[in-house]
Amino acid sequence: MKRINVMIGQSGGPTPVINHSVLGFLESSLNSDLIDKIYGVHYGIEGLLSNNITVLNHNHTAIKQSTQQPGAVLRTSRHPLKEEELAEIFTFLQKLKVKIFCYIGGNGSSRTILKFNEYAETHSIDIKFVHIPKTIDNDLLGTDFSPGYPSAAKFTSTLIPLIAKDILSLKQNKRVELIEIMGGNQSWLSISANLYKEHTGIPDLAFFPTHQISVEEILQKIDSAYKNVNRSIIVTVPDHMQITNLTDNSFISQDEVRSNKGGISAIIAKLISENLGYESKITVPNMLFRITPGVHLPLDCNCAYSLGEAAIQHGLQGYSGGMVNINRVSSDPYLYTIGWHELHQIAGVERSLDKEFWNADKLVPTVAFKEYIYPIIGHEDLELAWLGNNYV
């Protein structure tokens, strides 16, 4: 029987568990009698365009070790695919006799896989294309969660109370503490920062990227929260916060914030100083949400691995133009199956936070959100002692 060649690439920002999907893909490929060469492409689309590849068949040890490190073992890029690049990419894939191409990534990668598949079908090229989901933003449709999100959400949910412990134990002038949260255009990480607010009262105020807000409303909310407590207040702000009426004299513009994917807390600090006269301080964990050791949750790792494993199996079975996905079977205990979802209607469409997950009146996550997230990050019932206000 003639054996085939396969390839995998990684795209976009890494997650804490992205390399587990590569390992799942590789081990499943190595165990298959149908597969000959296993290629890895460096830097995603850019690697396809520059012929920057490696053979993974004899790199099992290195790939396995990479699951314990941050970053993407094959390295990634955010290069947007251009229509005029398709012919060159396909010429390269055909030269290597690649029959299955799997791509780990978020919404941009799902669009790429869909375009690849459409091009292959249009030109009668026999290559199968499979999307493997990953993003700490959790904004992919068609899957119970995106690998990387549980670990990042766990980090975020515990980070805020820990920062509060430090801040509130210091003798200092009352001020506004701004903590900038990653998470793209949706609110999945922002809401996880509020997971223990009912136990801690922290954060005092939380903004979401999905809610457009004016400068005046921001200042009013901060002023009200500041006057309501006799201590520093802790405010979480998303890195993609949408402020509707920033003036030209802001030293960072809204467009710059969006293009740089961060910096919004610096704008808000300046607004606070100029309009309210309050002292403020900024904490920007930035990529710590996806690289901090010790928060690679076993469930997250296992699911990422299972998706990489399933991707090559689906390709071998003739599936193409879709995404391998996680289907929740049970929440207690968390059980799942790996399935398949076509990309035609979901590629590039961001999954918004369910409306029933946030109590806008009390400014806390609802029971429904806790029922969604606790099974995938673990419950903190046995650890709530450190979440309380324990001072003597």
N, C-alpha and C positions, 0 to 999 in steps of 0.2 A: 504494500500500500504506500502510495506517495505521501510523504509528510509535508506539512506546510510551515511557513514562517509567520511569526506573530510579532506584534510591537505594542509597547505601552508608553504613555507620556503623562506628565503631570503639568497642571496649569494653574495660574493664579496664586493667591496667597496660600502658603502651607497651612495645615491644621496639625494639632498634636498627634494625629493618628494617620496621616496621609500615607506614610511609608508602609503601614500594615496592608493597605490595598495592593501595593506593588508586590509585597511578599506573597499575598494570597494568589495574585495573578501568576507569579513566577513558579510557586510550588505546584499549582494546578497544571501549569504548562509543562513543567519538568516531569510530572507524573503521567502525562498523556503520550500514548504511542503515536498520536496523529501529528505531533508538533516536532519540528526540527530546530530551527534557530529562533531564539527569543531575543528580540531587540528592545533596547530602551532608548528613547530619544531624549537628548538633553535640551532643556529650555523650550519644551513644547513646540508650538508652531515654528518658532525661530529655528529650532533644531532641524525640523523637516526641511526648511528652506536652505539651511547651510550644511546639510548632510552630517549633522553632529549626532552620531549615534554610538551605542556601545552594545556588545553582545552580552547578554545576562546569563547564559547557560552555566557559566563557571563562576558566577558572582553571588551564589546563594548565601554564603557566609556574610558577605558585606551587606547584602540587602537585609538579612535577618538582623544584623547588628544595627542597621539604620532605624529600626522600629523603636530603638531606645534613645534616639537623638532627635532634636528639633530640626526643622528645615525639610526640604524635599530632596530625597536621595538622588533623583534624576535631574534636579534643578528645574525651575519653572520660569515662565515669563507671562506677561499680560498682553502679548502681541495680538491685536485684533485681526482676524482672518479677513483678507481682501479677496474679492472674486477673482482678480487676475492672478492670484497665487495658487489657485486650485490645480490648474494644469501642471504646474511645476511640481507641486506636492505629489500629485498622483503619478507623475513620471518617476519620481524617486521611489515611491512605495512599490510600484510595479517592477522597478529595477531590482529591488531587494526581494521580490516575490512575496511580499507581505499579503496575507489573506485575511487577517483579523487585526484591527487596530483598536485599542482600548485607550480611553482618555479620562484621566481623573481630574475633576474640576467642578466649578460651580455653574452659574447660569451662562456665562460666556462659553464655557466648554460644551454645554448642552447644545448651544446654537452651532458651534463648530461641528460637532458630530452629526447634527441634522443636515448641515450643508454638505459635509463629506458624503453622507449617505445618498442625498439627492443627486449629487454629481455622479456618483458611482452608478446609480440607477439610470440616469439620463444617458450616460456613455457606455452602458452595459459592461461595467468593470466589476469583476468578481472579488470584491473586498467587503468584509463585514465590519461595521463600526458600532462600538458599544461605549456608552457614557457611564462612568463610575462616579457617583455623587460624592462631593466633599465640600464643606464650607462651615466655618464657625458661625456664619450669619444665619444658618438654618432657613434660608429663603428659597429652597428648591421645592417645587411642587412634585407630587407623585411618590413621596417617601415619608415614612413616619418621622424620621429626623435625618439630618445630613451628618455623616460622620465628621467628627471634630467639634460639633456643637455641644454634645454632653460634657466633654472635658472642659471646653471654654466656659460653658454655663456654670459648671461646678466651681471653677476658678473665680468667676465673676461674683457668684452668689456669696462666696466666703471672703472675697477680697474686701468688699465694702464694710462689713462689720469689723474686720481686722484693722483697716485704716481708721475706722471710727475709734477703736480701742486706743490706738496710738494718739490720735488727735485729742481726744477728750480727756486723756490722762495728763496732758501738759498744761502747765500754768501759762496762759498766754492771753493776749487780747482777743476778744470775740471777733470772729471773721467768717468769711464765706469760703468754705473748702469745696473746690470744683474738681470732680473726678470724671475724666473723659473716657467714655466707653466705646469700644469698637463695635462693629455689627452691621455696617452697610446701611442700606436705605430702610430696613425693617427693624422691628423692635424686639427681636427674640433675645438678644443679649442684654438689652436695656431692662427688660422685665425681670430677667434673672438676677439683676443687681438689687432688686427689691424683694427677693424671695423671703428674707427673714425680717422684713420690716415690722411685722406684727410682734416679733419678739424683742427687737432692738430699738424700734422707732427710727431707724436709719435706712435709707437716706431721708432727710427732711423734705427733700423736693427732688422729683425725677422728671426729666424731659425725655421725650421719645422722638426718633427721627421721622416718624410717620405723621406727626402733628405739626402743621405749619403754625408758627407763632411769631408775633410781632415783638419788636424791641420793648415796647411799652408793657406788654403782657409779661415778658420775662422779668423785667425790673419790678413790676408790681408783685409777682409771685415771690421773688427773692426777698423783697422788702418785707412782705407780710410774714414769711417764714422766719426771717431774721429777728423781727420784733416779737415773735411768738415764743421764743425760747431764750433762756438766759445762758447761752453758750454759743460756741461756733456752730454754724449749720453746715450740713454736708449735702451737696447737690450733685447728682449725676447728670451728665450731658452726653448725648450721642455724638460721635465724630461726624455724622452726616446730618446734624440738626438743621432744620429749614427755618431760617429767620427771614421774614418776608420784607422787612423794610430797613435793611442796613444802609447807612448813609455812605457817601463817597469818602468821608474822612475816616472811616474805619481802617485801621492799619492793615487789616486782612479782609479781603472781600469775600462774599459768599461763594463766588466762582472759584476763588483760590482754595477755600475750605473744601469744596467738592472735589477739585482736581487733586489736592494733596491728601484727601481722605483724613483730615484731622486739623487741629488748630482752632476749633470752635471755642474751646474753653478760654483761649487767649482773648478772643473777641469779647466774650461775656465778662471776663475779668476787667477789661478796659471799660466796658459799659457800666459795670458796677462802681468802679472807681470814679468815673466822670459824672455819673448821675446820682449815685446814692452815697458816695463818700465812704463806703465800707472797705476795709482791708480784705483782700482775697488771696488765696493760694491755689495753685494748680497741680494736680497729679495726673499724669498721662501715662498709664501702663503700656499703651500701644501694643507692640507685638508680644508682650508678656502674656496676653490672653491665649496665645497659641504655642508658646515655647517653654513655659515654666515647668520644670521637672516635678514629677510626683502627682500630676493631675491628669495623667493618661488613664482614664477610667477603663477597667477591663471590658465592660460591655461595649464601649466605644471602639476599643481596639478589635474586639472580636467581630463586630459588625463590619468595620472597615475591611478586615481580612476576608470575611465571607463574601463581600461585594466584589473584591478583586478576584477571588476564586470563581464566583459565579459568572463574572464578565466573560472570561475565556470559555467557560462551558457553554454559555448562551451563544457565543460566536461560533463555536464548533457545531452547534445545533442549527445554525443558519439564521439566527436572529441578527437584526441590524437596524440601525436608526432609532435605537431606544436606550433606556437607562435601566440598569439593574437597581432594584429598590428594596427597602425594608418595609415589611408589613407586620404591624403589631398584632399578635395573636392573643396575648394575655399581658396584663399589667402587674399582676401579683401571683407568681413571679413574672418578670418581664420575659416573654417568649416572642420569637419573631420567625418569619420565613423570608426568604429572598425571592423576589419575583421580577417581573419585567413591566416596564411602562413605556409606551411609545412616546416619542418626543414631539410629534406634530403639533400638539396644542399646548404643550407646557414648556418647550425650550425657551429659555430667556425670560419666562414670566415669573416674577418674584412672588413668593408665598408670603402673604401678610400675616401678622399675628391675629389669631382668632379673637373676635370682639369679646367673647365671653370669658377671655383669660384675664381681663383687667377691670378692676373696680374703680371707675373714674371718680366716684364720690369719696371713697376712703383712700384712694391712691395706693392700693395694694393689689397684688396678684390674687386671683380668685381661687376657690377650691378646684375649679375645672383645670386651671393651669397647673396647680400642684399635682393633680391626678395625672396630668400629661408628663410633667418633668421629673417627679420623684422616682418613678420606675427606671428612668434612664440615667439619673445622676446619683441615686441613693438618697435615703431619707436621713435627716439629721437629728431625729428624736433623741438619740443617745449622746449627742454632742451639744445640746442646746445650752449647757452650762456656760460655755465660753462665749455664747452669743448674748448672754444677759449683761446687765449693767452691774458688774461685780467690782465694786470699789469699797474699801474699808476706811 
